[in-house]
Amino acid sequence: MIRFLTAGESHGKGLTVIVDGMPSNVEIPNEYINNHLARRQMGYGRGMRMKIETDKAEITGGIRFRKTLASPISMYIENKDWENWTGKMSPENEKPEGLETISIPRPGHADLVGVTKYNFEDIRNSIERSSARETAARVAACSIPRKMLEDLGIFVGSYVENIGGIYPKENYTQKLLDNNIPENLNAWEIAKKADSSKVRVLDDSQEEAIVEKIKVAKKNGDTLGGTMVAFATGLPVGLGSFVHYDRKLDTEIAAAIMSINAIKGVEIGSGFLSADMFGSVSHDEIVKKDGKLSRKSNRAGGVEGGISTGLPIIVRAAMKPIATLMSPIGTVDLATMAEIEARRERSDFVAVPACAVIMESMLAWVIADFILQKFGGDSFEEIKERFEKYNTEINDRVKNNFDV
């Protein structure tokens, strides 16, 4: 139903985004998009690039007077650092004489596989598009349908669970899995609380310990990874399907999160922990609550049989440490085939907080796509009317069954 395309390189002139398939009349203030772009740049342990760039999306089509037109939406995000890379990245001129040809790949990055697959002589050609800079364009793209979700009462949030193996004293993820949360919980409120932390955690003492570990990593020229949780509240029952592999809600969520740079693991609900449990513990008991069907717990993470249950969708992901090290590990120079230390490239020491915001964005995109598949119309008004009618009918249907 909806799709987006991004174009641009890390040190090119800028990033271009096209979002297609949005209905008309969704209100999109430009500052809403820019707020999420700013959130992506947050976090202790980021590199010098974040001091150069202040990401702003310029809307160049598809929106008039702050409302979508149902035509493709185009946006442009300027790379402020372009002025320092014009000669090195020019799309028009010949390669300048004497410009370095990069031949030393970094382990853990797309350097070696990129030049091998695309027959490049210069690793710079792999570095530029495989860089996480592209995720700024994703956040801008996903902010469009995310705003539509919020207008329907569906909110997405995230927080950092751990960085470098440092976990909180109080496990908020477990509260979500136990369904030990307020019934009207708004995921965005939790995200705002996380935003107040330097590393987007919910535990002040954990933040202090993580910051100290990041300082150690920086001193040693090393990097750190971690785990993040993104979740969504306010969803209806019935998004997705079990009839085909590519119509399952959890299939698309997992693929979207796995597509983010440096993500090496994704789980929904209890995920891998459920493999260690008895079935009597793993599954969520169905109960009647205030005239509605609900679950005692939410270890399924809000999805059963590829279909949303109406409880919060909970997604946990693992981000590996960033591949660029200031104290490099071993590699091979492709020009000489000599063993050598890996090349340094300007980079972050930790990007887990930023990655959590990107997770939010990709989760919002997938949910919005399934909302449009189920309730689709040409205008937001049509979608909202169908969405509200469906929720009323579902509640009435369950209530009537109870009354029989």
C-alpha positions as CSV (number, residue, x, y, z in Angstrom):
1,M,0.0,0.0,0.0
2,I,2.8,2.4,0.9
3,R,6.4,2.5,-0.1
4,F,9.4,4.7,0.1
5,L,12.6,5.2,-1.8
6,T,15.8,6.9,-0.6
7,A,18.7,8.1,-2.6
8,G,22.0,9.8,-1.7
9,E,25.4,9.0,-0.3
10,S,26.8,9.7,3.2
11,H,29.1,12.5,2.0
12,G,27.1,13.4,-1.1
13,K,25.1,16.6,-1.6
14,G,22.1,15.3,0.3
15,L,19.5,12.7,0.8
16,T,16.3,12.4,-1.3
17,V,13.2,10.7,-0.1
18,I,10.0,9.8,-2.0
19,V,6.9,8.4,-0.1
20,D,4.2,6.9,-2.2
21,G,0.7,5.6,-1.3
22,M,-0.3,8.0,1.4
23,P,-4.0,9.1,1.5
24,S,-5.0,12.7,1.3
25,N,-5.6,15.1,4.2
26,V,-3.1,13.7,6.7
27,E,-1.8,16.8,8.5
28,I,2.1,16.8,8.4
29,P,3.7,19.8,10.1
30,N,7.3,20.1,8.9
31,E,8.5,20.5,12.5
32,Y,7.0,17.0,13.3
33,I,9.4,15.4,10.8
34,N,12.3,17.5,12.0
35,N,11.7,16.6,15.6
36,H,12.2,12.9,14.8
37,L,15.3,13.7,12.7
38,A,16.7,15.6,15.7
39,R,15.9,12.6,18.0
40,R,17.9,10.3,15.6
41,Q,21.0,12.5,16.2
42,M,20.8,12.2,20.0
43,G,23.0,10.1,22.3
44,Y,26.2,10.2,24.2
45,G,29.0,8.6,22.2
46,R,28.1,10.0,18.8
47,G,31.0,11.2,16.5
48,M,32.0,14.6,15.1
49,R,29.5,14.3,12.2
50,M,26.6,15.0,14.6
51,K,28.2,18.4,15.4
52,I,28.3,19.3,11.7
53,E,24.8,18.1,10.7
54,T,21.5,19.5,11.9
55,D,19.1,17.4,9.9
56,K,16.1,19.2,8.4
57,A,13.7,17.9,5.8
58,E,12.7,20.2,3.1
59,I,9.3,19.1,1.6
60,T,9.4,19.6,-2.1
61,G,6.2,17.9,-3.2
62,G,3.0,16.0,-2.2
63,I,2.0,18.3,0.7
64,R,0.1,21.6,0.5
65,F,-0.8,23.7,3.5
66,R,0.5,21.0,5.8
67,K,-1.8,18.3,4.4
68,T,-1.0,15.3,2.2
69,L,-2.4,15.5,-1.4
70,A,-2.4,11.7,-2.0
71,S,0.4,12.2,-4.6
72,P,4.0,11.1,-4.0
73,I,5.7,13.1,-1.2
74,S,9.2,14.2,-1.9
75,M,11.7,15.5,0.7
76,Y,15.3,16.6,0.7
77,I,17.8,16.5,3.6
78,E,21.0,18.5,3.0
79,N,24.4,17.2,4.0
80,K,26.1,20.2,5.6
81,D,29.5,18.4,5.2
82,W,29.1,18.4,1.4
83,E,31.3,21.5,1.1
84,N,34.3,19.5,2.4
85,W,33.6,16.6,0.0
86,T,32.6,18.3,-3.2
87,G,35.8,17.3,-5.0
88,K,35.9,13.7,-3.6
89,M,32.2,13.0,-4.4
90,S,31.4,15.0,-7.5
91,P,28.8,13.2,-9.7
92,E,29.9,15.3,-12.7
93,N,33.7,15.7,-12.8
94,E,36.5,13.2,-13.5
95,K,38.3,11.7,-10.5
96,P,40.8,14.3,-9.3
97,E,44.5,13.4,-9.9
98,G,46.1,12.2,-6.6
99,L,42.8,11.4,-4.8
100,E,43.2,8.5,-2.5
101,T,41.9,5.1,-3.7
102,I,40.8,3.3,-0.6
103,S,41.8,-0.4,-0.7
104,I,41.8,-1.4,3.0
105,P,38.5,-2.9,4.1
106,R,37.1,-2.7,7.7
107,P,36.0,-6.1,9.2
108,G,32.3,-5.9,10.0
109,H,31.5,-3.3,7.4
110,A,30.2,-3.6,3.8
111,D,33.6,-2.6,2.5
112,L,34.9,-6.0,1.2
113,V,31.6,-7.5,0.1
114,G,30.7,-4.2,-1.6
115,V,33.8,-4.0,-3.8
116,T,33.6,-7.7,-4.6
117,K,29.9,-7.7,-5.6
118,Y,29.9,-4.4,-7.6
119,N,33.4,-4.7,-9.0
120,F,34.6,-1.4,-7.5
121,E,38.3,-0.4,-7.4
122,D,37.7,2.1,-4.6
123,I,36.1,1.1,-1.3
124,R,34.7,4.6,-1.0
125,N,32.0,3.6,-3.5
126,S,30.8,0.9,-0.9
127,I,31.3,3.1,2.1
128,E,29.0,5.9,1.0
129,R,25.7,4.1,0.4
130,S,26.2,1.4,3.1
131,S,26.7,4.1,5.7
132,A,24.0,4.6,8.4
133,R,23.6,8.1,7.1
134,E,20.9,6.7,4.9
135,T,18.7,6.1,8.0
136,A,18.1,9.9,8.3
137,A,16.1,9.6,5.1
138,R,14.2,6.6,6.5
139,V,13.2,8.5,9.7
140,A,11.9,11.4,7.5
141,A,10.0,8.9,5.3
142,C,8.5,7.0,8.2
143,S,7.4,10.2,10.0
144,I,4.7,10.7,7.4
145,P,2.6,7.6,8.1
146,R,3.6,7.7,11.8
147,K,1.7,11.0,12.1
148,M,-1.3,9.3,10.5
149,L,-1.1,6.5,13.1
150,E,-1.0,9.1,15.9
151,D,-4.2,10.7,14.5
152,L,-5.8,7.3,14.9
153,G,-4.6,6.9,18.5
154,I,-1.7,4.5,17.7
155,F,1.6,5.5,19.2
156,V,5.1,4.1,18.8
157,G,8.0,4.5,21.3
158,S,11.3,3.0,22.2
159,Y,14.0,2.9,24.8
160,V,17.5,1.5,25.1
161,E,17.6,-1.7,27.1
162,N,21.4,-2.1,27.4
163,I,24.7,-0.8,26.1
164,G,27.8,-2.9,26.5
165,G,26.0,-5.5,28.6
166,I,24.8,-3.0,31.3
167,Y,21.2,-3.6,32.0
168,P,18.8,-1.7,34.3
169,K,17.9,-2.8,37.9
170,E,14.2,-2.7,37.0
171,N,13.4,-4.5,33.8
172,Y,10.8,-2.5,32.0
173,T,10.7,-5.0,29.1
174,Q,9.5,-7.6,31.5
175,K,6.7,-5.3,32.6
176,L,5.6,-5.1,29.0
177,L,5.8,-8.9,28.5
178,D,3.9,-9.5,31.7
179,N,1.2,-7.0,30.6
180,N,1.9,-5.2,33.9
181,I,1.3,-1.8,32.4
182,P,-1.6,0.8,32.5
183,E,-4.3,-0.2,30.0
184,N,-4.2,3.2,28.3
185,L,-0.4,3.3,28.1
186,N,0.9,5.6,25.4
187,A,4.2,4.4,23.9
188,W,5.2,7.9,23.0
189,E,5.2,9.0,26.6
190,I,7.8,6.3,27.4
191,A,9.9,7.4,24.4
192,K,9.8,11.0,25.7
193,K,11.1,9.8,29.1
194,A,13.9,7.9,27.3
195,D,14.7,11.0,25.3
196,S,15.6,12.8,28.6
197,S,18.5,10.4,29.1
198,K,21.9,10.8,27.4
199,V,21.7,7.2,26.2
200,R,17.9,6.8,26.1
201,V,17.6,4.4,29.1
202,L,14.8,4.6,31.7
203,D,17.1,4.0,34.7
204,D,19.3,6.9,36.0
205,S,21.8,4.7,37.7
206,Q,22.1,2.6,34.5
207,E,22.8,5.7,32.5
208,E,25.7,6.7,34.7
209,A,27.3,3.2,34.4
210,I,26.8,3.2,30.6
211,V,28.4,6.6,30.1
212,E,31.4,5.5,32.1
213,K,31.8,2.4,29.9
214,I,31.5,4.5,26.8
215,K,34.3,6.7,28.1
216,V,36.4,3.5,28.4
217,A,35.6,2.5,24.9
218,K,36.5,5.9,23.5
219,K,39.8,5.9,25.5
220,N,40.6,2.5,24.0
221,G,39.6,3.4,20.5
222,D,36.8,0.8,20.7
223,T,33.0,0.7,20.1
224,L,30.0,-0.7,21.9
225,G,26.6,-2.2,20.8
226,G,23.5,-3.0,22.7
227,T,19.8,-3.9,22.7
228,M,16.8,-1.7,22.1
229,V,13.0,-2.2,22.5
230,A,10.5,-0.5,20.2
231,F,6.8,-1.0,20.9
232,A,3.4,0.3,19.8
233,T,0.2,0.9,21.7
234,G,-3.4,1.5,20.6
235,L,-3.5,-1.1,17.9
236,P,-6.7,-2.9,16.9
237,V,-7.1,-6.7,16.8
238,G,-6.8,-8.1,13.3
239,L,-3.8,-6.5,11.5
240,G,-2.0,-9.1,9.3
241,S,-3.0,-12.6,8.3
242,F,-2.0,-16.2,8.7
243,V,-2.9,-17.2,5.1
244,H,0.4,-16.4,3.4
245,Y,4.0,-15.9,4.7
246,D,4.2,-12.4,3.3
247,R,0.9,-11.2,4.9
248,K,2.0,-12.0,8.4
249,L,2.5,-8.8,10.5
250,D,5.4,-10.2,12.5
251,T,7.2,-11.2,9.2
252,E,7.2,-7.7,7.9
253,I,8.2,-6.2,11.3
254,A,11.2,-8.5,11.6
255,A,12.3,-7.8,8.0
256,A,12.0,-4.0,8.5
257,I,14.0,-4.0,11.7
258,M,16.6,-6.4,10.4
259,S,17.2,-4.0,7.5
260,I,18.6,-1.3,9.8
261,N,22.4,-1.0,9.7
262,A,24.3,-3.1,12.3
263,I,21.2,-5.0,13.5
264,K,22.1,-8.7,14.0
265,G,19.1,-10.0,15.9
266,V,15.3,-9.3,16.2
267,E,12.7,-10.9,18.4
268,I,9.0,-10.2,19.0
269,G,7.6,-10.6,22.5
270,S,9.6,-13.2,24.6
271,G,11.4,-14.3,21.5
272,F,14.4,-16.5,22.3
273,L,13.4,-16.7,26.0
274,S,10.3,-18.6,25.0
275,A,12.4,-21.4,23.7
276,D,13.4,-22.1,27.3
277,M,9.9,-22.1,28.8
278,F,7.1,-24.6,29.3
279,G,4.2,-23.9,27.1
280,S,2.1,-23.2,30.1
281,V,4.3,-20.3,30.9
282,S,5.1,-19.1,27.4
283,H,1.5,-18.6,26.2
284,D,-0.8,-15.7,27.2
285,E,-3.9,-16.9,29.0
286,I,-7.1,-15.5,27.5
287,V,-9.4,-13.7,30.0
288,K,-12.6,-11.6,30.0
289,K,-11.9,-8.1,31.2
290,D,-14.4,-5.3,31.4
291,G,-16.6,-7.0,28.7
292,K,-13.6,-7.5,26.4
293,L,-11.3,-10.4,25.6
294,S,-7.7,-9.8,26.7
295,R,-4.6,-11.7,27.9
296,K,-3.1,-12.0,31.3
297,S,0.4,-11.5,29.8
298,N,1.9,-10.3,26.5
299,R,4.7,-12.7,25.9
300,A,3.6,-13.1,22.2
301,G,4.5,-9.4,21.8
302,G,1.1,-8.4,20.5
303,V,1.1,-10.8,17.6
304,E,-0.4,-14.3,17.4
305,G,-0.5,-16.3,14.1
306,G,0.8,-13.3,12.2
307,I,-2.2,-11.2,13.4
308,S,-2.3,-8.3,16.0
309,T,-3.9,-9.2,19.3
310,G,-4.7,-5.6,20.3
311,L,-2.1,-5.6,23.0
312,P,1.2,-3.6,22.5
313,I,3.5,-4.9,19.8
314,I,6.9,-5.4,21.4
315,V,10.0,-5.7,19.3
316,R,13.5,-6.2,20.7
317,A,16.7,-5.9,18.6
318,A,20.4,-6.3,19.0
319,M,22.9,-3.9,17.5
320,K,26.5,-5.0,17.1
321,P,29.3,-2.6,17.9
322,I,30.2,-0.2,15.1
323,A,32.7,-1.6,12.7
324,T,35.0,1.5,12.5
325,L,37.6,1.3,15.3
326,M,40.1,3.9,16.3
327,S,42.3,1.1,17.5
328,P,41.8,-1.1,14.4
329,I,41.9,-4.9,14.1
330,G,43.5,-6.9,11.3
331,T,42.6,-6.9,7.6
332,V,44.2,-7.2,4.2
333,D,45.1,-4.4,1.8
334,L,43.5,-5.3,-1.5
335,A,46.1,-3.3,-3.5
336,T,49.0,-5.3,-2.1
337,M,47.3,-8.3,-0.4
338,A,49.5,-7.6,2.6
339,E,48.1,-8.1,6.1
340,I,47.6,-4.7,7.7
341,E,45.5,-2.9,10.3
342,A,42.0,-1.8,9.2
343,R,41.4,1.8,7.9
344,R,40.0,4.4,10.2
345,E,36.9,6.4,9.1
346,R,35.1,9.1,11.0
347,S,32.5,7.4,13.0
348,D,30.6,7.0,16.3
349,F,31.7,5.1,19.3
350,V,28.1,4.1,20.1
351,A,24.9,4.6,18.1
352,V,22.5,2.5,20.0
353,P,20.3,5.4,21.2
354,A,19.9,6.6,17.5
355,C,19.2,3.1,16.4
356,A,16.3,2.8,18.8
357,V,14.7,5.9,17.2
358,I,15.2,4.3,13.7
359,M,13.5,1.2,15.1
360,E,10.5,3.2,16.1
361,S,10.3,4.7,12.6
362,M,10.5,1.3,10.8
363,L,7.9,-0.2,13.2
364,A,5.6,2.7,12.6
365,W,6.0,2.2,8.8
366,V,5.0,-1.4,8.9
367,I,2.0,-0.9,11.2
368,A,0.8,2.0,8.9
369,D,1.1,-0.2,5.9
370,F,-1.1,-2.9,7.5
371,I,-3.6,-0.2,8.7
372,L,-3.9,1.0,5.1
373,Q,-4.3,-2.6,3.8
374,K,-7.2,-3.2,6.2
375,F,-8.9,0.2,6.3
376,G,-7.6,1.8,3.1
377,G,-9.3,4.7,1.4
378,D,-8.4,7.7,-0.7
379,S,-8.6,10.2,2.2
380,F,-7.7,10.1,5.9
381,E,-11.4,10.8,6.7
382,E,-12.4,7.5,5.0
383,I,-9.7,5.6,6.8
384,K,-10.6,7.0,10.2
385,E,-14.3,6.3,9.8
386,R,-13.6,2.7,8.8
387,F,-11.1,2.3,11.6
388,E,-13.5,3.6,14.3
389,K,-16.4,1.6,12.9
390,Y,-14.3,-1.6,12.9
391,N,-13.2,-1.1,16.5
392,T,-16.8,-0.5,17.6
393,E,-18.0,-3.6,15.8
394,I,-15.3,-5.8,17.2
395,N,-16.2,-4.7,20.8
396,D,-19.9,-5.2,20.1
397,R,-19.3,-8.6,18.6
398,V,-17.4,-9.8,21.7
399,K,-19.9,-8.3,24.1
400,N,-22.8,-9.9,22.3
401,N,-21.1,-13.3,22.5
402,F,-20.6,-12.9,26.2
403,D,-24.3,-12.0,26.7
404,V,-25.5,-15.1,24.9
